[in-house]
Amino acid sequence: MTTDAEPALETRGLKKAFGDLHAVDGIDLHVPKGSFYGFLGPNGAGKSTTIKCLTGLLKPTSGEVRVLGIDPLRDPVAVKRRIGVVPEDLALFDRLTGAETLSFVGQVHGLDAANLRARSEELLTLMDLIGAAGDMVADYSHGMRKKLALSAALLPAPRLLFLDEPFEGIDAVASRQIKELLSQFVRGGGTVFLTSHILEVVERLCDHIGVIQRGKLVAQGPMHELRAGIGVGKTLEEVFLELVGAERSAAPVMGWLAG
């Protein structure tokens, strides 16, 4: 494995099996520090399982992992202090208010009262949640919940952010706010590891991508290099479909829909 001075995230031969099913099958990830890394794959390819292995929610079957130079199996607390995670299910407490959610996260991370108050107010204002800070999370819309989960992940000032489908099911306003905040985070030296099915967003934000198919990493590298290797001028969607072996098929003929 390489040293802490090099990648933000690295794996060697990472595997996760559930019985005979190899959800993650020997992948070697390399995520440079300061990069916006898009981790792509079809449904069921192993993206969420990979993130759970990287963030300590699942124990890998085999392989090596380094997160910011730290082995998360040997020192999980040290890793959790330096990363932020927004899982696909968001993992929020419905019976807390938005402000209480951030207060709870800040106290878990040992933030002093002044820092916690200042950061919470800044994040809630930036994400247009300040007016709903006293409302129960159970009453938040899906987009508001996404923004609150991202605020909670950013509150302790992590150096590496894991996001599992952060743009799924949210409106254009929330999407823009999240994109602007993530771009600012990367400009400040942070690293983002993102999964998304919305390839237009990945194409706009990410500078590196990895593609997983049936648990195996089929491509990885800077966006421009992957494009150049497949065909100059192709969209990310075209590159992705070619990498996962999805052929363009004719639309089904359903004459009954035409009346």
Salt bridges, closest charged atoms under 4 A:
GLU10 OE2 - ARG12 NH2 3.58
GLU10 OE2 - HIS30 ND1 3.88
ASP25 OD2 - LYS216 NZ 2.95
ASP71 OD2 - ARG66 NH1 3.72
ASP71 OD2 - ARG74 NE 3.73
ASP94 OD1 - ARG145 NH1 2.87
GLU165 OE2 - HIS197 ND1 2.85
GLU203 OE2 - ARG227 NH2 2.06
ASP207 OD1 - HIS208 ND1 2.66
GLU242 OE1 - LYS234 NZ 2.85
